[in-house]
Each structure stands twice: as C-alpha cells, then as structure tokens.
Amino acid sequence: MHVSALPGAQPARHAANGAGVAAILLWASLALMTATAQGLPPFQLLAASFGVAFALSAVLLTARRAWGRLRAPAGAWLLAVGGIFGYHALYFYALAGAALGFAGTALLVWQRAGGPPGADAGADGYLAALGCAFVWSGYSALNRRYADVPSDMIGGVCGVVALAGGLCHLAFEQTVAPSVAQWWAILGLGIGPVGLAFFAWDYATKRGSLPLLGALSYLAPLVSTLLLIATGAAAAGWGPVLAALAIIGGAWLATRR
C-alpha cells in the first residue's frame, strides 16, 4: 500500500536543502576572508571569529529569553563541538559521499598546488585535509540523530569552540595584534562562514537530503576559487571549468540514489 508523505514534509525538506546551500555559499567566502586575516595565528583567528559568533548568538538568546534552548544531550554537544572545532583545527576541507564530486574538488586542489597531490605540497597538508574530510562528513551524517535538538544550541557550541581555540592559542601560539583589516575579516567570519553558516548547516543536516547536501558541499571550494579569481587573488585556468562539470555530475548522481 502506498503511503503519501505528510503534508508539508516536502516543502520543509526543500527549505532545509536551501539552508544547506546558503551555508555552502557562506563557506565559499572563507578562503577570501582568511586571506584578509593572513598573519594571525590559526587558533587566535579561530577563537576570535567564533567569539564573535557566540557574542551575537548571546545577544539574540538574551533578547528572546531562549537560553533554555541550549539544553541538549551530552552526545549532541560532544558531536557538535568535536566536529566544528576539529574541522577548523585541521583545515577547511569538506568531504562527503559522492566520488565524482570529490574528483571535482581534487581538480581545484591540483590546480592550486600547481600539479597533482604530493608534487610540491607537504604531506602534512594533505593528511590534515583528509582528517578534516572524515571529521566533517561524520559530523554531518551523525547530526541527524539529534534532529529534535534546536539549532539555537549552535550558539553555545560557538562559545565552547572559541574557548577551546583560545586555550590552544595560549598554549601553542604567540598573540598578534590584529590590524583594522584583520578585525573586519574576523567580524565577517564570525557573522558569516563561522556564524550563520553553522546554524544553517545544522538545520539542513537534520531535515534535508544528506546525499544531495554531501554532493553540493563540493561547490564550496569551486565558488571559493572563483571568488579568489574574481578578486585577483588567484589565476584563472581550466580547473574550475572541469571541476564545475564534475561537481554538477556528482550532485545529479546523488539525487538519483
């Protein structure tokens, strides 16, 4: 017997997928903003940008008297903090489940490196990217287990990530006084790629199509590269064209599963 979908289920899934696309587009600006903040130690930048995200979240939670919405199972907190902090501590590089989409991403990595992986780049960088891939794909897939947890919790997660980044900064790095341009980059990061993007992605992975979101996540490095080219921070080449075809093909295959 055929059972029809619950009323509103499809529009809700479409809205969640749209939130996922918005998050991906926000993450595409990460490389450009990080380039503006170049010179700041990684953990200092992580702590400052997530500190901005937490501060803005705290203002909204206070205005709505919604601090109680941060209550969640310990597993949800461990997953979110581990996934988001681990992802940024290793490096920005997303890996999900469509091999063809990954091929498109690999073309961009190849072009940026000036050759195939391993030609000139250090092995540590590729290992970090691989580790980041597993951390982020695991977080995105497992997050659906906590679909009943409000996305407001991400505001608190940003605070914990900022604290962890600050402790790592104090332990391993020397503090650098940010310039005006770097402060603007920190503010932009806190509002967009490490702020709104994570709220949107949390909502998307709990209610959207994970295969589609996984494949579309490869748009982030493509759009990021196009932004760098548009601003003169990177040279144009054949990589983005081939990558676009591979990523679109990967997304199409993901929706056919």
N, C-alpha and C positions, 0 to 999 in steps of 0.2 A: 504493500500500500504506500502510495506517495504521500509524504507529509510536507506541506508547504512551510516555508520559512516564517518565523514570527514576524508580524508587522513591524516595520521599522528596522529589521535586522540588517538588510542590505544598505539602506542609507547610512546606518551607524558604521558599518564596515567601510563604506566609501569615505565617510568623514575621517575615520581613523587612518585610512591609507593616505588621505590628503594631508593629515597631520604629519605622517611619516615623510612624505615628500617635502613638506615645509622644513622639517628637521634636517633632511639631507641637504637642501639648498642652503640652510644656515651654516651647516658644517663645511660647505664648499668655500665659505669665506674664511675658514680657519687659517689656511696657509697664508693668505694675504695679510690678515691681521697679525699673525705670528711673525711674519716678516717685518712688519712695522715695529713690533716689540723686540726685534732682534737685539741681542746684547744682554737681555735679562736672563738670569739663570732659570732653567726649566721649572724647578719646584717653586721658585719665587713667583714666576708667572702663573703657575697653576694655582697657588694659594691666593694670589691677588685677584685673579679672574673669577675663581669660584667664590671668593669672598664677596665680590660684587653681586654675583647671582644670589647668594644667600641673603645679603642685606636687602635686596629688592624683594625677595620672597618674604622676608620677615616683615617688611612694611605691609605687604598685601595680606599676609596671615593675620597681622595685628588689626588692620582695618576691617577685616571680615570676621574677626574673633574666631578664627578657624585653626588655632594651634592644635586643637584636639585631633585634627585630621592627620597629624603626623604619627599618631599611634598606629603601629603596624607590627606584624610578626617579626621576630628577630631574623628569620630567614630572609624576609624581604629587604631588611636593612643591610644584611651582610651581602646579599646578591647585588644590590644597587651600589653600595659603597665600593665593594670589591671590583665590580665591573667598570664603573666610571673612573675610579682612581687608578685601577690597573691599566685601563685603556690609555689614559693620559700619561701615566708614568712611563709606559713603554714607548708610545709614539702614536700619532694619528694615522691609523691604517686599518680599514674595516674589511673583514672577510665574512661573507655569508655563503649560502649553499649553492650558488649557480656557477659551475666551472667556466662557462662561456663568459659570464660577467667578469670573473676573475681574470680571464685572458685579456679582456679589455683594460682592466686596471693594470695588469702586468705590462702592457704596451706603454702606458704612461710612465710607469716606473722605469722601464727600459730607456725611453726617450730622455727622461730627466737625468738618468745616470750616464747617458752617452753610450750605452751599449747594454748587452744582456746582463742580468743579475750576476754579480761576482766579478765583473770585468775590472772595475776600479773601486767599487764601494767596499767598505769593510763588512766582514761577516756579521759583526755585532748589530749593524743597522738592519740587515735582513732578518736576523734572529728576533730582534725587537719587533719588527713588523709582523713576523709570523706569530709571535706570542700575543701581540695585540689583536691579531685576527681571531685567535681562539678565544681570548677573553671576551671580546665584544660579541662574537657570534653566540657564545654560550650565554652571556647575559641577556641578549635579545630574545633567544629562544626560551630560556627559563623564566623570563619575566612574566610570561602569561600565567604561570602558576599562581601569581598574586594579582589576578585580574580584579579582585574586589578591593584592593588597596588603592585609595585615591592618589592621583598623580601629585597632589599637594605635597606628598612625602618627599618628592624630589628636592623641594626647597631645603628641607632638613639635611638631605643627603649632600647637597652642595656645601652646607656648613661643615659637615664632617670631612668631606674631601678637602676643603680649604684648610681645615685644622691639620689634617694629615700631611698636606703639601707644605704647610708652614713648618711643621716639625722636621720633615725631611730637609727642608731648606736650611734650617738652623743647624742640622746635623752634618750636612754634606756640602753646603754652598756658602759663598760669600755674598752678602747683600749688596745689591747695586741700586743706586738711587735712580728711579725712572725719569726720563725726560718728559716734556709735555706730550710729545707724540706717542711715547710709550704708555703714558697714562690714558690717553684717548684709546689706544689699542686695547688696554686692559678693560676699560669701560665697555668698549664694543664687544669684546669677547664675553664679558660677564652678562651682557644683555642678550646676545645672540647665540653664537656657537656653543657656549658652555652654560647658557641660561635657558632661554625659551626652547632651544633645540631639544634639551633633555626632557622637558615637560612634554613636548610634542611626541618625542620618540617613546616615552613611557606609555602614553595614551595609545599610540599606534601599535606597539607590540602587544598590548593587552587586548586590543579589539580589532586590529586589522588583519590583513593576509600576510603571514610571515614569509611564505615563498616569494611573493611579489616585493615586499619590503626588502628582503635579503638581496634580490637581484637589483632593485633600484638603488640600493646603497652604493653600488659601484659608480653611480652618477657623481658622487661627491668628489672623487679625485679628478674626474673629467671636467666638471664645472670649475673646480679649483684651478686646474691647469688653464682653462680658457680665461678665467679672471686674471691669472698671472700674465698670460699673453696680452690681454687687453690693456693691462696697466704697464706693460713693458718690462715686467719682472722675469719673463721667460720668453724664449724664442719660439716662433710658430714652427710647425713641422707636420709630418704625416701621421704622427702618433695619435693626436686627438681624433682625427677622422676615422681611422681604423678602430680606435677604442670605442667611439660612439656606436659604430655598427655592431661590435661585439657585445656591448652593454645592452643595447636595444634588443638584440637577439636573445641574450640571456634573460632579460625581463619577460620577453614573449614566451620563451620556453617555460619559465617559472609559473606563468599563469595557465599553462596548458596541463600542468600536473594534476 
